[in-house]
Amino acid sequence: MARPRRPGTPAWYHNLRAHPDRVTFEIGGRRVPARAEELTGAEREAAMRRIAASQPRFGGYERRTDRKLPVIRLSARG
């Protein structure tokens, strides 16, 4: 059974846009403060190709939806 399509952009995206400096990610059990930046244009397209090559389900999902998936870069702070 196919999953229903959700219209619009998910809440996590709006949270990152509103608070790009309140992001952390975890590597090896260590929390790292980060900054979120949405990629656009050629940079976004290149990143999405790399993502889809390593995780094909993302490329498939983007082909099945009417919206452009946001691509976010997390950069460590401090």
PDB file of N, CA, C and O in Angstrom:
ATOM      1  N   MET A   1       0.848  -1.179   0.000  1.00  0.00           N
ATOM      2  CA  MET A   1       0.000   0.000   0.000  1.00  0.00           C
ATOM      3  C   MET A   1       0.892   1.241   0.000  1.00  0.00           C
ATOM      4  O   MET A   1       1.828   1.343   0.793  1.00  0.00           O
ATOM      5  N   ALA A   2       0.599   2.164  -0.879  1.00  0.00           N
ATOM      6  CA  ALA A   2       1.369   3.409  -0.970  1.00  0.00           C
ATOM      7  C   ALA A   2       1.000   4.336   0.183  1.00  0.00           C
ATOM      8  O   ALA A   2      -0.150   4.382   0.619  1.00  0.00           O
ATOM      9  N   ARG A   3       1.986   5.065   0.664  1.00  0.00           N
ATOM     10  CA  ARG A   3       1.726   6.056   1.714  1.00  0.00           C
ATOM     11  C   ARG A   3       1.030   7.260   1.106  1.00  0.00           C
ATOM     12  O   ARG A   3       1.290   7.622  -0.041  1.00  0.00           O
ATOM     13  N   PRO A   4       0.141   7.882   1.879  1.00  0.00           N
ATOM     14  CA  PRO A   4      -0.496   9.103   1.365  1.00  0.00           C
ATOM     15  C   PRO A   4       0.525  10.227   1.238  1.00  0.00           C
ATOM     16  O   PRO A   4       1.460  10.324   2.032  1.00  0.00           O
ATOM     17  N   ARG A   5       0.339  11.060   0.246  1.00  0.00           N
ATOM     18  CA  ARG A   5       1.210  12.219   0.062  1.00  0.00           C
ATOM     19  C   ARG A   5       0.781  13.330   0.998  1.00  0.00           C
ATOM     20  O   ARG A   5      -0.408  13.605   1.162  1.00  0.00           O
ATOM     21  N   ARG A   6       1.761  13.956   1.603  1.00  0.00           N
ATOM     22  CA  ARG A   6       1.465  15.078   2.488  1.00  0.00           C
ATOM     23  C   ARG A   6       1.755  16.375   1.742  1.00  0.00           C
ATOM     24  O   ARG A   6       2.872  16.586   1.269  1.00  0.00           O
ATOM     25  N   PRO A   7       0.770  17.227   1.640  1.00  0.00           N
ATOM     26  CA  PRO A   7       1.031  18.508   0.994  1.00  0.00           C
ATOM     27  C   PRO A   7       1.828  19.425   1.903  1.00  0.00           C
ATOM     28  O   PRO A   7       1.795  19.288   3.126  1.00  0.00           O
ATOM     29  N   GLY A   8       2.529  20.339   1.309  1.00  0.00           N
ATOM     30  CA  GLY A   8       3.249  21.334   2.097  1.00  0.00           C
ATOM     31  C   GLY A   8       4.563  20.831   2.647  1.00  0.00           C
ATOM     32  O   GLY A   8       4.942  19.673   2.472  1.00  0.00           O
ATOM     33  N   THR A   9       5.234  21.727   3.309  1.00  0.00           N
ATOM     34  CA  THR A   9       6.554  21.465   3.868  1.00  0.00           C
ATOM     35  C   THR A   9       6.400  21.084   5.335  1.00  0.00           C
ATOM     36  O   THR A   9       5.587  21.688   6.036  1.00  0.00           O
ATOM     37  N   PRO A  10       7.159  20.097   5.823  1.00  0.00           N
ATOM     38  CA  PRO A  10       6.991  19.647   7.213  1.00  0.00           C
ATOM     39  C   PRO A  10       7.447  20.689   8.239  1.00  0.00           C
ATOM     40  O   PRO A  10       8.198  21.612   7.925  1.00  0.00           O
ATOM     41  N   ALA A  11       6.974  20.512   9.458  1.00  0.00           N
ATOM     42  CA  ALA A  11       7.249  21.455  10.540  1.00  0.00           C
ATOM     43  C   ALA A  11       8.745  21.606  10.823  1.00  0.00           C
ATOM     44  O   ALA A  11       9.195  22.704  11.148  1.00  0.00           O
ATOM     45  N   TRP A  12       9.527  20.523  10.706  1.00  0.00           N
ATOM     46  CA  TRP A  12      10.959  20.630  11.013  1.00  0.00           C
ATOM     47  C   TRP A  12      11.632  21.672  10.129  1.00  0.00           C
ATOM     48  O   TRP A  12      12.548  22.367  10.566  1.00  0.00           O
ATOM     49  N   TYR A  13      11.173  21.776   8.884  1.00  0.00           N
ATOM     50  CA  TYR A  13      11.753  22.744   7.958  1.00  0.00           C
ATOM     51  C   TYR A  13      11.493  24.170   8.451  1.00  0.00           C
ATOM     52  O   TYR A  13      12.399  25.004   8.462  1.00  0.00           O
ATOM     53  N   HIS A  14      10.266  24.438   8.851  1.00  0.00           N
ATOM     54  CA  HIS A  14       9.922  25.772   9.350  1.00  0.00           C
ATOM     55  C   HIS A  14      10.688  26.096  10.632  1.00  0.00           C
ATOM     56  O   HIS A  14      11.082  27.242  10.846  1.00  0.00           O
ATOM     57  N   ASN A  15      10.899  25.091  11.485  1.00  0.00           N
ATOM     58  CA  ASN A  15      11.683  25.306  12.705  1.00  0.00           C
ATOM     59  C   ASN A  15      13.126  25.660  12.371  1.00  0.00           C
ATOM     60  O   ASN A  15      13.696  26.562  12.985  1.00  0.00           O
ATOM     61  N   LEU A  16      13.724  24.962  11.405  1.00  0.00           N
ATOM     62  CA  LEU A  16      15.103  25.286  11.012  1.00  0.00           C
ATOM     63  C   LEU A  16      15.199  26.679  10.414  1.00  0.00           C
ATOM     64  O   LEU A  16      16.153  27.408  10.684  1.00  0.00           O
ATOM     65  N   ARG A  17      14.220  27.052   9.603  1.00  0.00           N
ATOM     66  CA  ARG A  17      14.225  28.388   8.995  1.00  0.00           C
ATOM     67  C   ARG A  17      14.100  29.469  10.063  1.00  0.00           C
ATOM     68  O   ARG A  17      14.762  30.504   9.987  1.00  0.00           O
ATOM     69  N   ALA A  18      13.257  29.228  11.048  1.00  0.00           N
ATOM     70  CA  ALA A  18      13.022  30.223  12.092  1.00  0.00           C
ATOM     71  C   ALA A  18      14.189  30.311  13.080  1.00  0.00           C
ATOM     72  O   ALA A  18      14.449  31.375  13.642  1.00  0.00           O
ATOM     73  N   HIS A  19      14.882  29.203  13.288  1.00  0.00           N
ATOM     74  CA  HIS A  19      15.940  29.145  14.308  1.00  0.00           C
ATOM     75  C   HIS A  19      17.171  28.408  13.766  1.00  0.00           C
ATOM     76  O   HIS A  19      17.506  27.337  14.272  1.00  0.00           O
ATOM     77  N   PRO A  20      17.844  28.947  12.762  1.00  0.00           N
ATOM     78  CA  PRO A  20      18.958  28.211  12.142  1.00  0.00           C
ATOM     79  C   PRO A  20      20.159  28.003  13.067  1.00  0.00           C
ATOM     80  O   PRO A  20      21.005  27.155  12.783  1.00  0.00           O
ATOM     81  N   ASP A  21      20.251  28.751  14.157  1.00  0.00           N
ATOM     82  CA  ASP A  21      21.374  28.588  15.078  1.00  0.00           C
ATOM     83  C   ASP A  21      21.034  27.759  16.307  1.00  0.00           C
ATOM     84  O   ASP A  21      21.858  27.625  17.212  1.00  0.00           O
ATOM     85  N   ARG A  22      19.842  27.208  16.348  1.00  0.00           N
ATOM     86  CA  ARG A  22      19.439  26.359  17.485  1.00  0.00           C
ATOM     87  C   ARG A  22      19.437  24.890  17.076  1.00  0.00           C
ATOM     88  O   ARG A  22      18.546  24.132  17.459  1.00  0.00           O
ATOM     89  N   VAL A  23      20.416  24.504  16.315  1.00  0.00           N
ATOM     90  CA  VAL A  23      20.489  23.151  15.778  1.00  0.00           C
ATOM     91  C   VAL A  23      21.661  22.430  16.422  1.00  0.00           C
ATOM     92  O   VAL A  23      22.714  23.024  16.653  1.00  0.00           O
ATOM     93  N   THR A  24      21.475  21.152  16.712  1.00  0.00           N
ATOM     94  CA  THR A  24      22.586  20.303  17.114  1.00  0.00           C
ATOM     95  C   THR A  24      22.494  19.004  16.313  1.00  0.00           C
ATOM     96  O   THR A  24      21.416  18.593  15.883  1.00  0.00           O
ATOM     97  N   PHE A  25      23.637  18.380  16.129  1.00  0.00           N
ATOM     98  CA  PHE A  25      23.639  17.027  15.582  1.00  0.00           C
ATOM     99  C   PHE A  25      24.570  16.195  16.444  1.00  0.00           C
ATOM    100  O   PHE A  25      25.363  16.734  17.216  1.00  0.00           O
ATOM    101  N   GLU A  26      24.472  14.890  16.311  1.00  0.00           N
ATOM    102  CA  GLU A  26      25.237  14.005  17.173  1.00  0.00           C
ATOM    103  C   GLU A  26      26.192  13.156  16.344  1.00  0.00           C
ATOM    104  O   GLU A  26      25.800  12.547  15.349  1.00  0.00           O
ATOM    105  N   ILE A  27      27.441  13.127  16.769  1.00  0.00           N
ATOM    106  CA  ILE A  27      28.463  12.291  16.140  1.00  0.00           C
ATOM    107  C   ILE A  27      29.202  11.559  17.253  1.00  0.00           C
ATOM    108  O   ILE A  27      29.770  12.179  18.153  1.00  0.00           O
ATOM    109  N   GLY A  28      29.187  10.250  17.180  1.00  0.00           N
ATOM    110  CA  GLY A  28      29.905   9.464  18.180  1.00  0.00           C
ATOM    111  C   GLY A  28      29.464   9.746  19.600  1.00  0.00           C
ATOM    112  O   GLY A  28      30.287   9.738  20.515  1.00  0.00           O
ATOM    113  N   GLY A  29      28.178   9.994  19.802  1.00  0.00           N
ATOM    114  CA  GLY A  29      27.660  10.268  21.139  1.00  0.00           C
ATOM    115  C   GLY A  29      27.910  11.688  21.626  1.00  0.00           C
ATOM    116  O   GLY A  29      27.560  12.023  22.758  1.00  0.00           O
ATOM    117  N   ARG A  30      28.510  12.527  20.786  1.00  0.00           N
ATOM    118  CA  ARG A  30      28.790  13.917  21.162  1.00  0.00           C
ATOM    119  C   ARG A  30      27.842  14.851  20.424  1.00  0.00           C
ATOM    120  O   ARG A  30      27.692  14.756  19.206  1.00  0.00           O
ATOM    121  N   ARG A  31      27.205  15.753  21.160  1.00  0.00           N
ATOM    122  CA  ARG A  31      26.309  16.746  20.549  1.00  0.00           C
ATOM    123  C   ARG A  31      27.133  17.929  20.063  1.00  0.00           C
ATOM    124  O   ARG A  31      27.956  18.476  20.798  1.00  0.00           O
ATOM    125  N   VAL A  32      26.898  18.315  18.814  1.00  0.00           N
ATOM    126  CA  VAL A  32      27.658  19.392  18.189  1.00  0.00           C
ATOM    127  C   VAL A  32      26.705  20.530  17.832  1.00  0.00           C
ATOM    128  O   VAL A  32      25.749  20.299  17.092  1.00  0.00           O
ATOM    129  N   PRO A  33      26.927  21.757  18.331  1.00  0.00           N
ATOM    130  CA  PRO A  33      26.090  22.879  17.914  1.00  0.00           C
ATOM    131  C   PRO A  33      26.348  23.181  16.438  1.00  0.00           C
ATOM    132  O   PRO A  33      27.478  23.081  15.961  1.00  0.00           O
ATOM    133  N   ALA A  34      25.288  23.549  15.725  1.00  0.00           N
ATOM    134  CA  ALA A  34      25.417  23.764  14.285  1.00  0.00           C
ATOM    135  C   ALA A  34      24.543  24.914  13.819  1.00  0.00           C
ATOM    136  O   ALA A  34      23.720  25.447  14.564  1.00  0.00           O
ATOM    137  N   ARG A  35      24.748  25.275  12.570  1.00  0.00           N
ATOM    138  CA  ARG A  35      23.915  26.270  11.887  1.00  0.00           C
ATOM    139  C   ARG A  35      23.315  25.590  10.670  1.00  0.00           C
ATOM    140  O   ARG A  35      24.008  24.882   9.939  1.00  0.00           O
ATOM    141  N   ALA A  36      22.017  25.807  10.454  1.00  0.00           N
ATOM    142  CA  ALA A  36      21.308  25.233   9.309  1.00  0.00           C
ATOM    143  C   ALA A  36      21.234  26.260   8.189  1.00  0.00           C
ATOM    144  O   ALA A  36      20.934  27.432   8.419  1.00  0.00           O
ATOM    145  N   GLU A  37      21.511  25.802   6.974  1.00  0.00           N
ATOM    146  CA  GLU A  37      21.441  26.673   5.795  1.00  0.00           C
ATOM    147  C   GLU A  37      20.759  25.908   4.661  1.00  0.00           C
ATOM    148  O   GLU A  37      21.183  24.810   4.301  1.00  0.00           O
ATOM    149  N   GLU A  38      19.713  26.488   4.110  1.00  0.00           N
ATOM    150  CA  GLU A  38      19.034  25.847   2.988  1.00  0.00           C
ATOM    151  C   GLU A  38      19.831  26.076   1.707  1.00  0.00           C
ATOM    152  O   GLU A  38      20.219  27.202   1.393  1.00  0.00           O
ATOM    153  N   LEU A  39      20.066  24.997   0.980  1.00  0.00           N
ATOM    154  CA  LEU A  39      20.770  25.107  -0.296  1.00  0.00           C
ATOM    155  C   LEU A  39      19.772  25.427  -1.393  1.00  0.00           C
ATOM    156  O   LEU A  39      18.636  24.952  -1.368  1.00  0.00           O
ATOM    157  N   THR A  40      20.195  26.231  -2.354  1.00  0.00           N
ATOM    158  CA  THR A  40      19.337  26.607  -3.473  1.00  0.00           C
ATOM    159  C   THR A  40      20.108  26.480  -4.782  1.00  0.00           C
ATOM    160  O   THR A  40      21.327  26.306  -4.792  1.00  0.00           O
ATOM    161  N   GLY A  41      19.374  26.570  -5.878  1.00  0.00           N
ATOM    162  CA  GLY A  41      19.978  26.601  -7.208  1.00  0.00           C
ATOM    163  C   GLY A  41      20.856  25.402  -7.508  1.00  0.00           C
ATOM    164  O   GLY A  41      20.542  24.272  -7.133  1.00  0.00           O
ATOM    165  N   ALA A  42      21.969  25.667  -8.196  1.00  0.00           N
ATOM    166  CA  ALA A  42      22.881  24.609  -8.630  1.00  0.00           C
ATOM    167  C   ALA A  42      23.474  23.848  -7.443  1.00  0.00           C
ATOM    168  O   ALA A  42      23.708  22.642  -7.529  1.00  0.00           O
ATOM    169  N   GLU A  43      23.715  24.553  -6.339  1.00  0.00           N
ATOM    170  CA  GLU A  43      24.271  23.903  -5.157  1.00  0.00           C
ATOM    171  C   GLU A  43      23.291  22.869  -4.590  1.00  0.00           C
ATOM    172  O   GLU A  43      23.691  21.774  -4.196  1.00  0.00           O
ATOM    173  N   ARG A  44      22.004  23.231  -4.555  1.00  0.00           N
ATOM    174  CA  ARG A  44      20.971  22.304  -4.090  1.00  0.00           C
ATOM    175  C   ARG A  44      20.864  21.110  -5.025  1.00  0.00           C
ATOM    176  O   ARG A  44      20.802  19.966  -4.573  1.00  0.00           O
ATOM    177  N   GLU A  45      20.841  21.372  -6.335  1.00  0.00           N
ATOM    178  CA  GLU A  45      20.700  20.289  -7.307  1.00  0.00           C
ATOM    179  C   GLU A  45      21.869  19.306  -7.215  1.00  0.00           C
ATOM    180  O   GLU A  45      21.663  18.093  -7.273  1.00  0.00           O
ATOM    181  N   ALA A  46      23.087  19.816  -7.074  1.00  0.00           N
ATOM    182  CA  ALA A  46      24.260  18.943  -6.944  1.00  0.00           C
ATOM    183  C   ALA A  46      24.176  18.110  -5.668  1.00  0.00           C
ATOM    184  O   ALA A  46      24.477  16.916  -5.677  1.00  0.00           O
ATOM    185  N   ALA A  47      23.767  18.742  -4.577  1.00  0.00           N
ATOM    186  CA  ALA A  47      23.639  18.017  -3.307  1.00  0.00           C
ATOM    187  C   ALA A  47      22.555  16.954  -3.409  1.00  0.00           C
ATOM    188  O   ALA A  47      22.734  15.846  -2.905  1.00  0.00           O
ATOM    189  N   MET A  48      21.430  17.271  -4.054  1.00  0.00           N
ATOM    190  CA  MET A  48      20.345  16.299  -4.183  1.00  0.00           C
ATOM    191  C   MET A  48      20.777  15.112  -5.034  1.00  0.00           C
ATOM    192  O   MET A  48      20.380  13.981  -4.755  1.00  0.00           O
ATOM    193  N   ARG A  49      21.578  15.346  -6.062  1.00  0.00           N
ATOM    194  CA  ARG A  49      22.097  14.224  -6.867  1.00  0.00           C
ATOM    195  C   ARG A  49      22.963  13.305  -6.010  1.00  0.00           C
ATOM    196  O   ARG A  49      22.862  12.082  -6.109  1.00  0.00           O
ATOM    197  N   ARG A  50      23.822  13.900  -5.162  1.00  0.00           N
ATOM    198  CA  ARG A  50      24.665  13.090  -4.272  1.00  0.00           C
ATOM    199  C   ARG A  50      23.817  12.315  -3.264  1.00  0.00           C
ATOM    200  O   ARG A  50      24.075  11.142  -2.993  1.00  0.00           O
ATOM    201  N   ILE A  51      22.814  12.975  -2.719  1.00  0.00           N
ATOM    202  CA  ILE A  51      21.924  12.328  -1.749  1.00  0.00           C
ATOM    203  C   ILE A  51      21.191  11.169  -2.408  1.00  0.00           C
ATOM    204  O   ILE A  51      21.148  10.070  -1.855  1.00  0.00           O
ATOM    205  N   ALA A  52      20.615  11.402  -3.584  1.00  0.00           N
ATOM    206  CA  ALA A  52      19.854  10.361  -4.278  1.00  0.00           C
ATOM    207  C   ALA A  52      20.752   9.197  -4.700  1.00  0.00           C
ATOM    208  O   ALA A  52      20.306   8.050  -4.731  1.00  0.00           O
ATOM    209  N   ALA A  53      22.011   9.486  -5.024  1.00  0.00           N
ATOM    210  CA  ALA A  53      22.934   8.411  -5.401  1.00  0.00           C
ATOM    211  C   ALA A  53      23.249   7.512  -4.205  1.00  0.00           C
ATOM    212  O   ALA A  53      23.375   6.297  -4.357  1.00  0.00           O
ATOM    213  N   SER A  54      23.375   8.105  -3.021  1.00  0.00           N
ATOM    214  CA  SER A  54      23.710   7.304  -1.844  1.00  0.00           C
ATOM    215  C   SER A  54      22.469   6.779  -1.114  1.00  0.00           C
ATOM    216  O   SER A  54      22.544   5.771  -0.411  1.00  0.00           O
ATOM    217  N   GLN A  55      21.338   7.452  -1.278  1.00  0.00           N
ATOM    218  CA  GLN A  55      20.074   7.051  -0.639  1.00  0.00           C
ATOM    219  C   GLN A  55      18.954   7.134  -1.680  1.00  0.00           C
ATOM    220  O   GLN A  55      18.202   8.109  -1.689  1.00  0.00           O
ATOM    221  N   PRO A  56      18.828   6.141  -2.548  1.00  0.00           N
ATOM    222  CA  PRO A  56      17.887   6.220  -3.674  1.00  0.00           C
ATOM    223  C   PRO A  56      16.439   6.527  -3.291  1.00  0.00           C
ATOM    224  O   PRO A  56      15.698   7.086  -4.100  1.00  0.00           O
ATOM    225  N   ARG A  57      16.027   6.175  -2.084  1.00  0.00           N
ATOM    226  CA  ARG A  57      14.620   6.446  -1.722  1.00  0.00           C
ATOM    227  C   ARG A  57      14.304   7.943  -1.747  1.00  0.00           C
ATOM    228  O   ARG A  57      13.168   8.323  -2.027  1.00  0.00           O
ATOM    229  N   PHE A  58      15.296   8.805  -1.457  1.00  0.00           N
ATOM    230  CA  PHE A  58      15.052  10.249  -1.479  1.00  0.00           C
ATOM    231  C   PHE A  58      14.795  10.732  -2.899  1.00  0.00           C
ATOM    232  O   PHE A  58      13.901  11.547  -3.127  1.00  0.00           O
ATOM    233  N   GLY A  59      15.567  10.238  -3.848  1.00  0.00           N
ATOM    234  CA  GLY A  59      15.327  10.596  -5.244  1.00  0.00           C
ATOM    235  C   GLY A  59      13.967  10.118  -5.709  1.00  0.00           C
ATOM    236  O   GLY A  59      13.272  10.823  -6.440  1.00  0.00           O
ATOM    237  N   GLY A  60      13.584   8.921  -5.288  1.00  0.00           N
ATOM    238  CA  GLY A  60      12.267   8.391  -5.641  1.00  0.00           C
ATOM    239  C   GLY A  60      11.154   9.207  -5.020  1.00  0.00           C
ATOM    240  O   GLY A  60      10.137   9.467  -5.663  1.00  0.00           O
ATOM    241  N   TYR A  61      11.337   9.610  -3.777  1.00  0.00           N
ATOM    242  CA  TYR A  61      10.311  10.418  -3.118  1.00  0.00           C
ATOM    243  C   TYR A  61      10.148  11.749  -3.828  1.00  0.00           C
ATOM    244  O   TYR A  61       9.025  12.208  -4.035  1.00  0.00           O
ATOM    245  N   GLU A  62      11.254  12.373  -4.201  1.00  0.00           N
ATOM    246  CA  GLU A  62      11.155  13.669  -4.874  1.00  0.00           C
ATOM    247  C   GLU A  62      10.422  13.537  -6.215  1.00  0.00           C
ATOM    248  O   GLU A  62       9.690  14.445  -6.608  1.00  0.00           O
ATOM    249  N   ARG A  63      10.612  12.425  -6.911  1.00  0.00           N
ATOM    250  CA  ARG A  63       9.908  12.223  -8.187  1.00  0.00           C
ATOM    251  C   ARG A  63       8.405  12.024  -7.972  1.00  0.00           C
ATOM    252  O   ARG A  63       7.606  12.322  -8.859  1.00  0.00           O
ATOM    253  N   ARG A  64       8.022  11.519  -6.794  1.00  0.00           N
ATOM    254  CA  ARG A  64       6.607  11.247  -6.537  1.00  0.00           C
ATOM    255  C   ARG A  64       5.849  12.407  -5.907  1.00  0.00           C
ATOM    256  O   ARG A  64       4.631  12.323  -5.745  1.00  0.00           O
ATOM    257  N   THR A  65       6.520  13.463  -5.555  1.00  0.00           N
ATOM    258  CA  THR A  65       5.838  14.580  -4.905  1.00  0.00           C
ATOM    259  C   THR A  65       5.762  15.778  -5.838  1.00  0.00           C
ATOM    260  O   THR A  65       6.539  15.893  -6.786  1.00  0.00           O
ATOM    261  N   ASP A  66       4.834  16.653  -5.563  1.00  0.00           N
ATOM    262  CA  ASP A  66       4.665  17.857  -6.376  1.00  0.00           C
ATOM    263  C   ASP A  66       5.553  19.003  -5.903  1.00  0.00           C
ATOM    264  O   ASP A  66       5.627  20.037  -6.567  1.00  0.00           O
ATOM    265  N   ARG A  67       6.214  18.839  -4.787  1.00  0.00           N
ATOM    266  CA  ARG A  67       7.022  19.926  -4.244  1.00  0.00           C
ATOM    267  C   ARG A  67       8.505  19.586  -4.344  1.00  0.00           C
ATOM    268  O   ARG A  67       8.882  18.424  -4.491  1.00  0.00           O
ATOM    269  N   LYS A  68       9.323  20.601  -4.264  1.00  0.00           N
ATOM    270  CA  LYS A  68      10.771  20.414  -4.258  1.00  0.00           C
ATOM    271  C   LYS A  68      11.211  20.197  -2.813  1.00  0.00           C
ATOM    272  O   LYS A  68      10.935  21.018  -1.939  1.00  0.00           O
ATOM    273  N   LEU A  69      11.892  19.088  -2.574  1.00  0.00           N
ATOM    274  CA  LEU A  69      12.339  18.798  -1.214  1.00  0.00           C
ATOM    275  C   LEU A  69      13.420  19.784  -0.793  1.00  0.00           C
ATOM    276  O   LEU A  69      14.337  20.057  -1.568  1.00  0.00           O
ATOM    277  N   PRO A  70      13.330  20.317   0.409  1.00  0.00           N
ATOM    278  CA  PRO A  70      14.388  21.204   0.879  1.00  0.00           C
ATOM    279  C   PRO A  70      15.652  20.400   1.171  1.00  0.00           C
ATOM    280  O   PRO A  70      15.580  19.266   1.645  1.00  0.00           O
ATOM    281  N   VAL A  71      16.798  20.990   0.888  1.00  0.00           N
ATOM    282  CA  VAL A  71      18.094  20.383   1.217  1.00  0.00           C
ATOM    283  C   VAL A  71      18.783  21.354   2.164  1.00  0.00           C
ATOM    284  O   VAL A  71      18.995  22.520   1.833  1.00  0.00           O
ATOM    285  N   ILE A  72      19.126  20.860   3.337  1.00  0.00           N
ATOM    286  CA  ILE A  72      19.680  21.696   4.396  1.00  0.00           C
ATOM    287  C   ILE A  72      21.113  21.259   4.696  1.00  0.00           C
ATOM    288  O   ILE A  72      21.387  20.072   4.872  1.00  0.00           O
ATOM    289  N   ARG A  73      22.012  22.224   4.752  1.00  0.00           N
ATOM    290  CA  ARG A  73      23.392  21.955   5.169  1.00  0.00           C
ATOM    291  C   ARG A  73      23.521  22.331   6.637  1.00  0.00           C
ATOM    292  O   ARG A  73      23.123  23.422   7.047  1.00  0.00           O
ATOM    293  N   LEU A  74      24.082  21.415   7.428  1.00  0.00           N
ATOM    294  CA  LEU A  74      24.377  21.713   8.827  1.00  0.00           C
ATOM    295  C   LEU A  74      25.879  21.926   8.951  1.00  0.00           C
ATOM    296  O   LEU A  74      26.666  21.053   8.583  1.00  0.00           O
ATOM    297  N   SER A  75      26.275  23.076   9.466  1.00  0.00           N
ATOM    298  CA  SER A  75      27.688  23.409   9.657  1.00  0.00           C
ATOM    299  C   SER A  75      27.952  23.563  11.147  1.00  0.00           C
ATOM    300  O   SER A  75      27.235  24.284  11.842  1.00  0.00           O
ATOM    301  N   ALA A  76      28.984  22.883  11.632  1.00  0.00           N
ATOM    302  CA  ALA A  76      29.324  22.968  13.047  1.00  0.00           C
ATOM    303  C   ALA A  76      29.687  24.402  13.415  1.00  0.00           C
ATOM    304  O   ALA A  76      30.351  25.107  12.654  1.00  0.00           O
ATOM    305  N   ARG A  77      29.238  24.819  14.599  1.00  0.00           N
ATOM    306  CA  ARG A  77      29.578  26.151  15.125  1.00  0.00           C
ATOM    307  C   ARG A  77      30.554  25.967  16.268  1.00  0.00           C
ATOM    308  O   ARG A  77      30.501  24.984  17.006  1.00  0.00           O
ATOM    309  N   GLY A  78      31.442  26.932  16.397  1.00  0.00           N
ATOM    310  CA  GLY A  78      32.321  27.011  17.559  1.00  0.00           C
ATOM    311  C   GLY A  78      33.205  25.904  17.804  1.00  0.00           C
ATOM    312  O   GLY A  78      33.965  25.924  18.771  1.00  0.00           O
TER     313      GLY A  78
END
